[in-house]
């Protein structure tokens, strides 16, 4: 059982490391506005953190983030990893990969486990 856990952990880490480094994904300066009042917080391999203001839906945030990323040459599908109600402000994590992908699934599991 311990060997299976180690093998699984090594496989997961090899997949995660294939997504690139945080330096490769540094898209902007922290605090830069993405449009619509959204703020760029930062990026790590496969994930982007966005500051969502109150008064905007999570769905609208995704449209703005997608447009902002496209302006920087990132034209792949993205996926919301969580949601915030429109009246709520906070950090919205965005997977820089489509739903069902290894990247999105990895972060969904981590977020669900609150790790």
Order of alpha helices (4+ residues) and beta strands (2+ residues): alpha-alpha-beta-beta-beta-alpha-beta-beta-alpha
